[in-house]
Amino acid sequence: MPPAVSHWTPDAKLRAGRTYFEPGGGINIARALRRLGERARALWLCSGTDGQRLGALLDAEGIEHEPVLIADERATGGLS
C-alpha cells in the first residue's frame, strides 16, 4: 500500500463533497498573477459548452483571456 494511504476500505464508496474550478497550465499562472496584482492574458483552446463555461468563469474572475476557437470538443482544458 502506498505510504500516503493511511486507511483503505475496499467496499466503501467515496463521494466528493464539492466541486471546484481548477484549470491547468497557463490559466493557473494567469490566475495567480492576477491575485498578486499583476496583469496577464491567458491564451487557451475553446470549443463547445465547456469552452463557453470556462470563458464565463475567467470573465467572472477578471482574468484577461483570449480563446482560440477550435472544432474539437475534447481539447478544451480545465473542466471535467
N, C-alpha and C positions, 0 to 999 in steps of 0.2 A: 504494500500500500504506500502511495506517495507520502512523504513526511508532512505535507500541508493538510492532509486529510486526518482529522483527529477522531472522527466517528463516521462509520459507514453503515447504512441500513439498506440492504438490497431490496426490501419490499416496500419502502416508503416512497411516496411521490412528493417531490419538492415543487412548490409553486412560488412564482415571483410575486413580491408584494406590490411593486410598482414598476413602471417602465420609464425610461428617460431618454433624452436626445443626446447622443454622443457620436457624431460623425467622426471620421478619421482623417489623418494626414493634414493637408494644408488648411482644411476648415478649422480643425482644432487649433492650429497655430494662429490663424486669423482671430479666433475667439479669445485666445489667451492674450494676444497683443491688444485687442480691444479692451479687455479687462484691465490691462496695465496702462490704459490711456493712450496707446499708440494707434496709428492708422494702418490698416492692412486691407487688402482686397483678396477674397478667395475666388479662385477660378476653378469651376467644377463641372462635371458632366451631368446633364439634366435630361430626363425623359419621363414621360408619363405622370401618373398620380404621385409617385414618390418624389419625383423632381419638383412638382408643384408644392408638395408639403414641405420639403427641405427649403425651398426658396422662401416660403412664408415664415418658417422658423428662423431663418437667417435675418429676414426683414425685421421680425419681432425683436431680435437681439441687437439690431442696429449694426449688423455686420455688412460692410460693403462686399458685394459679390457679383460675379459675372458668370452666369450659367452658359455652358456650351451645349446647345441643343443637339441631341442625337436621337436615333430611332430605336436603339436597343434598350428596352425597359430594364434589363438586368444590370446595366452599367452604372446606374445612379447609386452613388455611395451614401452611407450614413444611416439609412433607415432599413429596418427589417421587422 
